Amino acid sequence: MFDFSAPADTDKPELYRQLCAAADALTAGESDSVANMANIAALMGDMLPDLNWAGFYRVVVSGGVEELVLGPFVGRPACIRIPFGRGVCGTAAASGAVQVVEDVHAFPGHIACDAASASELVVPVLRNGRVIAVIDLDSPTRARFDEQDAAGIAALAALIAPRI
């Protein structure tokens, strides 16, 4: 049985160090991308406070067009397909840039899959310079995410890119 948790008073840099170490332990040597994404989504949901959704959208080519397709996650049911450039996830995928959104309701074109979400962090997962997925975190708290969260999830994305 795995028990990956951190005390509630753990500072963010240490929390993300522990998250990356747990993700590394769970995915090292495993080649199944779905299993790896599922375990990482569960880790994020367990280890990161104040989330109502944590998971992945995968880049899929459909009819010659790239789009994001729902991957493993924890939380309420979510939108299945997101076009590049649409919403926070699509913006991150199209630009290849991290998106830290304090108030999703003020984000142009936000896709509201869960009305309880107030803030969002989306980090592209890059392999060989191309976006292959995004990690999406939602919180019911406005301005939940900051640059430390972005840096921590970016480190996780770099670690897992070859494993998903």
C-alpha positions in Angstrom: 0.0 0.0 0.0 1.2 3.5 -0.9 0.8 6.4 1.5 2.1 9.6 0.0 1.1 12.5 2.1 2.7 15.6 3.6 1.9 17.4 6.8 -0.6 20.3 6.4 2.1 22.9 7.3 4.6 21.7 4.6 5.9 24.7 2.6 5.2 24.6 -1.2 8.8 23.9 -2.4 9.0 20.9 -0.1 5.5 19.7 -1.0 6.3 19.8 -4.7 9.6 18.0 -4.0 7.7 15.3 -2.2 5.1 15.1 -5.0 7.8 14.7 -7.7 9.6 12.0 -5.6 6.3 10.1 -5.2 5.5 10.4 -8.9 9.0 9.2 -9.7 8.6 6.2 -7.4 5.3 5.3 -8.9 6.1 5.7 -12.6 9.8 4.6 -12.8 10.1 1.6 -15.1 6.4 1.7 -16.0 5.7 2.2 -19.7 1.9 2.4 -19.7 1.1 6.1 -20.1 -2.6 5.8 -18.9 -1.5 4.0 -15.7 1.2 6.6 -15.0 -1.3 9.5 -15.6 -3.9 7.9 -13.4 -1.4 7.5 -10.5 -0.1 11.0 -10.9 -3.7 12.4 -11.0 -4.4 10.5 -7.8 -1.2 11.8 -6.2 -2.0 15.4 -7.0 -5.6 15.0 -5.7 -4.3 13.5 -2.4 -1.2 15.6 -1.8 -2.2 19.1 -3.0 -4.7 21.0 -0.8 -7.8 22.9 -1.9 -8.4 21.2 -5.3 -11.7 20.1 -6.8 -10.1 18.7 -10.0 -6.7 17.4 -10.9 -5.7 15.5 -14.0 -4.7 15.4 -17.7 -5.8 16.4 -21.1 -3.9 14.6 -23.9 -3.0 16.0 -27.3 -4.7 13.9 -30.0 -4.8 14.5 -33.7 -8.3 14.1 -35.1 -8.9 14.8 -38.8 -5.5 16.4 -39.1 -6.3 18.9 -36.3 -4.8 18.8 -32.8 -7.1 18.9 -29.8 -7.1 18.0 -26.2 -8.9 14.9 -25.1 -9.7 14.1 -21.5 -7.2 11.8 -19.7 -7.0 10.4 -16.2 -8.2 12.7 -13.5 -9.8 13.0 -10.0 -12.8 15.2 -9.5 -16.2 15.7 -11.1 -16.9 14.7 -14.7 -15.2 17.0 -17.2 -15.3 18.2 -20.7 -14.1 15.5 -23.1 -12.6 17.5 -26.0 -11.1 21.0 -25.9 -9.9 22.7 -29.1 -6.4 24.3 -29.0 -6.7 27.9 -28.2 -10.0 27.6 -26.3 -10.3 28.0 -22.5 -7.4 27.8 -20.1 -6.3 24.3 -21.2 -6.5 25.1 -24.9 -4.6 28.3 -24.4 -1.8 26.4 -22.6 -1.7 23.8 -25.3 -1.6 26.3 -28.1 1.0 28.6 -26.6 3.1 25.9 -24.7 3.0 28.3 -21.8 1.9 27.8 -18.2 -1.4 29.4 -17.3 -2.0 30.7 -13.8 -5.6 32.0 -13.6 -6.7 33.7 -10.4 -10.3 34.0 -11.5 -11.5 31.6 -14.2 -14.8 33.6 -14.6 -12.7 36.6 -15.9 -10.7 34.4 -18.3 -11.9 35.0 -21.9 -13.4 31.9 -23.3 -13.2 29.9 -20.1 -14.9 26.5 -20.4 -16.9 25.9 -17.2 -16.9 22.1 -16.7 -17.4 22.5 -12.9 -19.2 25.6 -11.7 -17.4 25.3 -8.3 -14.0 26.1 -9.9 -12.8 29.6 -9.2 -9.1 29.4 -10.1 -7.0 27.2 -12.4 -3.4 26.2 -13.1 -2.6 24.5 -16.4 1.0 23.3 -17.2 1.9 21.9 -20.6 3.8 18.6 -20.7 6.5 18.8 -23.4 8.4 16.1 -25.1 11.0 17.0 -27.8 9.7 20.5 -27.7 6.1 19.6 -28.5 3.1 19.7 -26.2 1.9 16.1 -25.6 -0.5 16.8 -22.8 -1.5 19.4 -20.1 -1.8 19.0 -16.4 -4.9 20.8 -15.2 -5.6 21.8 -11.6 -8.8 23.5 -10.5 -9.6 25.0 -7.1 -12.9 26.3 -5.6 -10.8 29.1 -4.1 -10.0 32.3 -6.0 -6.3 33.0 -6.5 -5.4 29.5 -5.1 -2.3 29.1 -7.4 0.9 31.1 -7.5 4.3 30.9 -9.1 5.5 28.3 -6.6 2.6 26.1 -7.7 3.4 26.7 -11.3 7.1 25.9 -10.8 6.3 22.7 -8.8 3.9 21.4 -11.4 6.3 22.3 -14.2 8.9 20.2 -12.5 6.4 17.3 -12.3 5.6 17.8 -16.0 9.3 17.6 -16.9 9.8 14.5 -14.8 6.8 12.6 -16.3 7.0 13.7 -19.9 9.0 10.6 -21.0 6.6 8.4 -19.1 3.3 9.4 -20.5 
